[in-house]
C-alpha cells in the first residue's frame, strides 16, 4: 500500500519531496545552501540600506521592505522542512500547519501589495 498525505488525531503526516528523490542528501544540501544565501543577501541588503544615509529615499526604502518580506517569507516553511528531514520526522500539528498557511498567505499578499506600491512609485 502506498502512503499518501493523511491526518492523525493530532496533526498531519507529510509525504515530501526529499524522501522521494534519488539523492535526498544532495537535495537537502542544495536547499540549505540556497536558504542561507537568501538570508545572507537579504540581510546584507537591509544592512546597507539602513546604514547608508544616501539610500534613505522611497525607492530604496521600498527595496529594503521587499528584502525584509522576502527574508520572512522564505523563513516560513523552509526551516521546518529542513529540520523535519534531518530528524526523519514527517508530521506537523494542526496549529503549526495553520500558522504556516496564515503566515505564507499574509506575507505573500503583503509582498504583492508592496510590489504594486513600488510599481506606482516608479
PyMOL commands that set and color helices and strands:
alter all, ss='L'
color gray80, all
select helices_A, chain A and resi 17-20+24-51+53-55+58-87+94-121
alter helices_A, ss='H'
color red, helices_A
select strands_A, chain A and resi 6-7+11-13+91-93
alter strands_A, ss='S'
color yellow, strands_A
deselect
rebuild
show_as cartoon
